[in-house]
């Protein structure tokens, strides 16, 4: 017997669609895993010696399904790129026409049964933002082949865990705007919303390839869509009324935590929705369904700044004659952390320091010059300055 807790899943990006490259895999932490084969059959309508049914014939095999996950920074970036049909350009993702595929595998370690879907590309991604819980992402894959075995070995090789473990929740949503206007308690309170990117994929069958699997998975029209539930207000009414005139709106929001963030932007969308109603004790809400059009959406990724571990000032001691100057240099660790610091002096009557670390000797004595990290004011370094005649 097998336990769900002992079924591991992982993925690896392919270079050649349908071929799993060598090397380490990536752990796929998921809520559910529905990427499976569907064996299609057709009834055999032949008539034999009597009226007994003649069974069925296998026709085609479709490989696809939904994988539900929580959202962590960086964990689904490759799947987003497959959905959009384009790799990230720096930290910006927008629509393209590239085919980005994966091998996705599962392994039930307690019974030694393994499976892998190859040539898998993202058909749709749905981001669900609730009013009181964690954000979930449902990624629908379509693949071109399937293989399974029960020899106590896995297709998955050295799976590497996600680099970031913080999960996004409703409290991590900010910058929620329609038509550039920030939404909130004072104008239009958003209860929940979702955003889906749909490639409208079609399966292409190719006679002559010697197997029942799809020959190609072809994206067609790329459509962002979703729904937003808003408390009924004058501002919500303005958004609802846009459907009467065919006016378009824009929609954007940001997800951000200590690991990093994403900003989603739908530049142009049309909305529809029913006139809302409610009972005597209800908070009336309107559900607006929206569909993006013409202008492609973008996702902008914002990495978290590298945490500062310390600040060193060089030189740590110096002797300067009255009226002379000396440059100090601050080095913020580790490499890659923000190098911005604030310079201060313990005794401006003895020595002053400029915003760039230039020390000017004013009068005989000593002063301590401090460089404090702007990114983390708890980290600083010092230099002792002796002023001589």
PLY file of the C-alpha trace (Angstrom):
ply
format ascii 1.0
element vertex 389
property float x
property float y
property float z
element edge 388
property int vertex1
property int vertex2
end_header
0.00 0.00 0.00
1.14 3.54 -0.72
0.92 6.70 1.34
0.44 10.08 -0.31
3.13 11.51 1.98
5.64 9.18 0.36
4.96 10.28 -3.21
7.57 12.85 -4.22
7.31 15.02 -7.32
9.96 17.02 -9.18
10.58 18.77 -12.48
13.39 19.55 -14.87
13.46 21.96 -17.80
14.12 20.34 -21.15
16.51 21.59 -23.82
14.99 19.43 -26.55
11.22 19.09 -26.09
10.34 15.59 -24.97
13.89 14.64 -23.90
14.90 14.70 -20.22
18.40 16.16 -19.90
20.97 14.81 -17.46
21.55 16.46 -14.10
19.72 17.40 -10.95
15.96 17.84 -10.78
13.96 20.45 -8.83
11.59 19.52 -6.02
7.96 20.29 -6.81
6.24 21.02 -3.50
2.56 20.71 -4.23
-0.91 20.40 -2.75
-2.07 18.01 -5.46
-0.58 16.42 -8.57
-2.93 15.55 -11.42
-0.55 15.26 -14.39
-1.56 11.80 -15.64
-2.33 9.92 -18.86
-5.87 9.49 -20.15
-6.33 6.43 -22.36
-9.09 7.12 -24.86
-11.06 4.24 -26.27
-13.73 3.62 -28.85
-16.36 0.94 -28.71
-15.91 -1.88 -31.18
-19.22 -2.01 -33.00
-18.59 -5.31 -34.75
-21.18 -8.08 -34.42
-19.86 -11.55 -33.65
-21.47 -14.99 -33.44
-23.93 -13.76 -30.81
-25.03 -10.50 -29.24
-22.12 -10.32 -26.77
-20.29 -6.96 -26.70
-17.00 -6.93 -28.61
-15.15 -4.61 -26.24
-13.27 -1.42 -27.03
-10.19 -0.30 -28.91
-7.60 2.10 -27.52
-7.32 5.14 -29.76
-5.25 8.03 -28.41
-3.52 8.93 -25.16
-3.66 12.43 -23.71
-1.17 13.43 -21.01
-2.08 16.42 -18.89
-3.69 17.75 -15.77
-3.57 20.20 -12.91
-0.83 20.71 -10.34
-1.88 22.82 -7.36
0.82 24.58 -5.35
1.30 27.40 -2.89
3.27 30.37 -4.22
6.89 30.96 -3.14
9.32 33.46 -4.58
11.21 31.88 -7.48
9.58 28.45 -7.22
7.27 28.80 -10.25
9.25 31.27 -12.37
10.09 28.68 -15.05
6.45 27.61 -15.27
5.41 31.26 -15.66
7.90 31.58 -18.54
6.42 28.48 -20.21
2.93 29.91 -19.78
3.94 33.25 -21.32
6.01 31.59 -24.06
9.12 33.59 -23.26
12.03 33.57 -20.83
12.40 36.30 -18.24
14.28 39.32 -19.58
16.13 40.31 -16.44
13.23 40.50 -14.02
10.45 41.19 -16.51
8.19 38.62 -18.15
5.89 39.30 -21.08
4.21 37.32 -23.85
6.22 35.52 -26.52
6.11 32.51 -28.86
8.82 30.23 -27.49
8.17 26.62 -26.59
9.42 25.93 -23.05
8.92 22.36 -21.90
9.63 20.20 -18.87
9.90 16.66 -17.65
7.77 16.15 -14.55
8.18 13.03 -12.47
6.66 11.31 -9.49
7.94 8.49 -7.29
6.07 6.45 -4.67
9.05 5.38 -2.58
7.11 2.97 -0.38
6.04 0.78 -3.32
8.79 1.60 -5.83
6.52 2.92 -8.59
7.69 5.84 -10.76
6.29 7.89 -13.64
7.42 10.75 -15.85
5.61 13.04 -18.28
7.83 14.59 -20.93
7.39 17.49 -23.32
5.11 19.14 -20.75
4.29 22.78 -21.30
2.00 25.08 -19.38
-1.48 25.44 -20.82
-2.92 27.67 -18.09
-1.90 29.18 -14.76
-4.49 30.37 -12.27
-3.54 32.51 -9.27
-6.18 32.46 -6.55
-6.03 35.23 -3.91
-8.49 34.58 -1.05
-9.66 36.96 1.65
-8.05 35.13 4.57
-5.54 32.47 3.53
-2.52 31.59 1.42
-2.37 32.18 -2.33
-2.68 29.05 -4.43
-1.60 28.48 -8.02
-3.14 25.85 -10.27
-0.89 25.06 -13.23
-2.39 22.98 -16.02
0.14 21.05 -18.10
-0.16 19.34 -21.48
2.56 16.81 -22.35
3.60 14.72 -25.35
4.66 11.46 -23.69
4.35 9.28 -20.60
6.47 6.53 -19.09
6.02 4.52 -15.90
7.78 1.64 -14.15
7.73 -0.40 -10.94
11.39 -1.47 -10.53
12.09 0.45 -7.29
13.99 3.18 -9.15
12.97 6.77 -9.84
13.23 8.92 -12.94
13.97 11.82 -10.56
17.69 12.44 -9.96
19.04 14.41 -6.97
16.04 16.71 -6.48
17.01 20.17 -5.23
14.63 22.01 -2.86
13.22 25.46 -3.55
15.60 28.23 -2.52
12.86 30.23 -0.79
10.31 28.79 1.62
8.06 31.72 2.60
4.59 31.32 1.12
2.57 34.31 -0.10
-0.77 35.00 1.57
-3.53 37.56 1.36
-1.59 39.85 3.74
1.24 40.08 1.20
-0.94 41.80 -1.41
-0.32 45.52 -1.94
-0.63 48.12 -4.67
-4.03 46.76 -5.75
-5.20 49.20 -8.40
-7.88 49.47 -11.06
-7.30 52.20 -13.61
-4.32 53.35 -11.58
-6.43 54.05 -8.50
-5.47 52.37 -5.23
-8.34 50.28 -3.86
-9.07 50.05 -0.15
-11.57 50.45 2.65
-12.30 54.07 1.76
-13.39 53.55 -1.86
-13.71 49.91 -3.00
-12.82 47.07 -0.63
-11.62 43.98 -2.53
-12.71 40.73 -0.89
-10.93 38.25 -3.17
-9.77 37.86 -6.76
-8.11 35.50 -9.17
-6.00 35.86 -12.30
-5.66 33.23 -15.01
-3.39 33.09 -18.05
-4.75 30.74 -20.73
-2.87 29.71 -23.88
-5.84 28.03 -25.54
-3.65 25.03 -26.37
-4.59 22.56 -29.08
-3.33 19.00 -29.42
-1.87 18.05 -32.80
-1.94 14.36 -33.75
0.71 13.11 -36.15
0.20 9.84 -38.02
3.41 7.95 -38.54
5.20 8.61 -35.26
4.41 5.09 -34.02
2.67 6.01 -30.76
-0.74 7.21 -29.54
0.57 10.36 -27.85
0.20 13.93 -29.18
2.77 15.02 -31.74
2.66 18.64 -30.64
0.99 20.91 -28.12
0.24 24.19 -29.89
-0.73 27.40 -28.05
-3.30 29.59 -29.82
-4.79 32.78 -28.33
-3.22 34.03 -25.09
-5.94 35.33 -22.76
-5.56 36.81 -19.27
-8.82 36.72 -17.35
-10.30 36.41 -13.89
-12.76 37.85 -11.45
-12.67 40.43 -8.65
-15.16 40.53 -5.79
-15.58 44.11 -4.48
-17.82 45.59 -1.82
-20.55 47.59 -3.56
-19.71 51.29 -3.49
-19.78 54.29 -5.78
-16.30 53.44 -7.02
-17.29 49.80 -7.61
-20.31 51.11 -9.53
-17.98 53.11 -11.80
-16.04 49.94 -12.61
-19.27 47.97 -13.17
-20.63 50.67 -15.50
-17.62 50.34 -17.84
-19.41 47.38 -19.47
-22.21 49.68 -20.62
-19.91 51.83 -22.72
-17.30 49.23 -23.65
-14.67 51.21 -21.78
-11.49 49.39 -20.81
-9.82 49.32 -17.42
-6.36 48.38 -16.16
-5.55 46.11 -13.24
-2.39 45.62 -11.21
-1.25 44.27 -7.86
1.94 43.31 -6.05
2.83 40.29 -3.94
5.74 40.91 -1.63
7.42 39.25 1.34
10.93 39.07 2.79
12.09 36.76 -0.03
11.05 39.06 -2.88
8.01 40.11 -4.85
6.03 40.11 -8.10
3.98 42.86 -9.70
1.25 41.71 -12.11
-0.07 44.20 -14.65
-3.03 43.84 -17.02
-2.80 47.07 -19.08
-6.15 46.75 -20.84
-9.21 44.70 -19.91
-12.94 44.67 -20.35
-15.32 43.81 -17.52
-18.78 42.36 -17.05
-20.93 41.62 -14.02
-24.47 41.37 -12.70
-26.16 44.08 -10.70
-25.57 43.10 -7.05
-28.12 42.49 -4.32
-28.15 41.20 -0.75
-30.20 40.49 2.33
-30.74 42.71 5.33
-27.61 41.48 7.13
-25.40 41.06 4.05
-22.50 43.19 2.92
-23.39 43.73 -0.70
-20.64 42.75 -3.12
-20.29 42.83 -6.87
-18.31 40.23 -8.80
-16.63 41.66 -11.88
-15.37 39.24 -14.49
-12.52 40.66 -16.54
-10.72 39.68 -19.74
-7.47 41.18 -20.95
-7.23 42.29 -24.53
-4.81 43.71 -27.14
-1.96 44.77 -24.84
0.06 41.86 -23.36
0.31 41.59 -19.58
3.60 41.76 -17.70
4.98 40.28 -14.51
7.85 42.14 -12.87
10.01 40.27 -10.40
11.63 42.12 -7.47
14.37 40.17 -5.68
14.75 40.86 -1.97
17.82 42.91 -1.10
20.78 40.92 0.19
20.91 41.06 3.98
23.75 43.15 5.38
26.09 41.26 7.73
28.56 44.00 8.62
30.28 47.28 7.73
34.04 47.87 7.73
35.70 51.31 7.54
39.18 51.66 6.07
41.49 52.76 7.47
40.30 52.01 11.00
42.69 54.65 12.42
44.20 57.76 10.90
46.12 60.88 11.96
45.23 64.15 10.24
46.67 67.63 10.70
44.29 70.47 11.46
42.88 71.84 8.21
43.73 68.69 6.24
41.40 66.03 4.86
41.37 62.26 4.53
39.09 59.94 2.56
37.57 56.97 4.37
36.06 53.99 2.59
33.15 51.88 3.83
32.76 48.27 2.70
29.39 46.63 3.33
29.37 42.82 3.54
28.50 40.50 1.92
29.34 41.12 -1.72
26.18 42.20 -3.52
24.64 43.96 -0.53
23.74 47.64 -0.84
26.88 49.74 -0.31
24.97 52.85 0.71
25.98 54.21 4.13
25.40 57.26 6.28
28.52 58.96 7.66
28.50 60.62 11.10
31.10 62.04 13.51
31.18 61.76 17.29
32.60 65.29 17.68
32.09 67.79 14.85
34.18 70.31 16.82
37.20 68.06 16.26
36.44 66.51 12.84
33.64 66.63 10.31
32.72 64.08 7.68
30.97 64.54 4.33
28.21 62.28 2.92
30.91 60.53 0.86
33.31 59.85 3.77
35.70 62.80 3.40
36.99 63.72 6.88
38.14 67.28 7.61
40.30 67.91 10.69
38.98 70.91 12.66
40.80 71.00 16.01
43.37 68.99 17.97
41.89 65.92 19.62
40.13 62.69 18.59
36.85 61.83 16.95
35.12 58.61 15.95
33.75 58.46 12.42
30.91 55.98 11.90
29.54 54.50 8.66
26.02 53.06 9.12
24.33 50.85 6.54
21.22 52.48 5.06
19.74 49.06 4.33
20.23 47.88 7.92
20.88 50.68 10.43
21.89 48.12 13.07
25.12 47.44 11.13
27.98 49.96 11.24
31.73 50.34 11.22
34.00 52.96 12.78
37.37 54.67 12.39
39.26 56.56 15.10
40.67 59.85 13.86
43.47 61.69 15.71
43.82 65.38 14.85
47.27 66.90 15.29
48.74 70.38 14.97
0 1
1 2
2 3
3 4
4 5
5 6
6 7
7 8
8 9
9 10
10 11
11 12
12 13
13 14
14 15
15 16
16 17
17 18
18 19
19 20
20 21
21 22
22 23
23 24
24 25
25 26
26 27
27 28
28 29
29 30
30 31
31 32
32 33
33 34
34 35
35 36
36 37
37 38
38 39
39 40
40 41
41 42
42 43
43 44
44 45
45 46
46 47
47 48
48 49
49 50
50 51
51 52
52 53
53 54
54 55
55 56
56 57
57 58
58 59
59 60
60 61
61 62
62 63
63 64
64 65
65 66
66 67
67 68
68 69
69 70
70 71
71 72
72 73
73 74
74 75
75 76
76 77
77 78
78 79
79 80
80 81
81 82
82 83
83 84
84 85
85 86
86 87
87 88
88 89
89 90
90 91
91 92
92 93
93 94
94 95
95 96
96 97
97 98
98 99
99 100
100 101
101 102
102 103
103 104
104 105
105 106
106 107
107 108
108 109
109 110
110 111
111 112
112 113
113 114
114 115
115 116
116 117
117 118
118 119
119 120
120 121
121 122
122 123
123 124
124 125
125 126
126 127
127 128
128 129
129 130
130 131
131 132
132 133
133 134
134 135
135 136
136 137
137 138
138 139
139 140
140 141
141 142
142 143
143 144
144 145
145 146
146 147
147 148
148 149
149 150
150 151
151 152
152 153
153 154
154 155
155 156
156 157
157 158
158 159
159 160
160 161
161 162
162 163
163 164
164 165
165 166
166 167
167 168
168 169
169 170
170 171
171 172
172 173
173 174
174 175
175 176
176 177
177 178
178 179
179 180
180 181
181 182
182 183
183 184
184 185
185 186
186 187
187 188
188 189
189 190
190 191
191 192
192 193
193 194
194 195
195 196
196 197
197 198
198 199
199 200
200 201
201 202
202 203
203 204
204 205
205 206
206 207
207 208
208 209
209 210
210 211
211 212
212 213
213 214
214 215
215 216
216 217
217 218
218 219
219 220
220 221
221 222
222 223
223 224
224 225
225 226
226 227
227 228
228 229
229 230
230 231
231 232
232 233
233 234
234 235
235 236
236 237
237 238
238 239
239 240
240 241
241 242
242 243
243 244
244 245
245 246
246 247
247 248
248 249
249 250
250 251
251 252
252 253
253 254
254 255
255 256
256 257
257 258
258 259
259 260
260 261
261 262
262 263
263 264
264 265
265 266
266 267
267 268
268 269
269 270
270 271
271 272
272 273
273 274
274 275
275 276
276 277
277 278
278 279
279 280
280 281
281 282
282 283
283 284
284 285
285 286
286 287
287 288
288 289
289 290
290 291
291 292
292 293
293 294
294 295
295 296
296 297
297 298
298 299
299 300
300 301
301 302
302 303
303 304
304 305
305 306
306 307
307 308
308 309
309 310
310 311
311 312
312 313
313 314
314 315
315 316
316 317
317 318
318 319
319 320
320 321
321 322
322 323
323 324
324 325
325 326
326 327
327 328
328 329
329 330
330 331
331 332
332 333
333 334
334 335
335 336
336 337
337 338
338 339
339 340
340 341
341 342
342 343
343 344
344 345
345 346
346 347
347 348
348 349
349 350
350 351
351 352
352 353
353 354
354 355
355 356
356 357
357 358
358 359
359 360
360 361
361 362
362 363
363 364
364 365
365 366
366 367
367 368
368 369
369 370
370 371
371 372
372 373
373 374
374 375
375 376
376 377
377 378
378 379
379 380
380 381
381 382
382 383
383 384
384 385
385 386
386 387
387 388
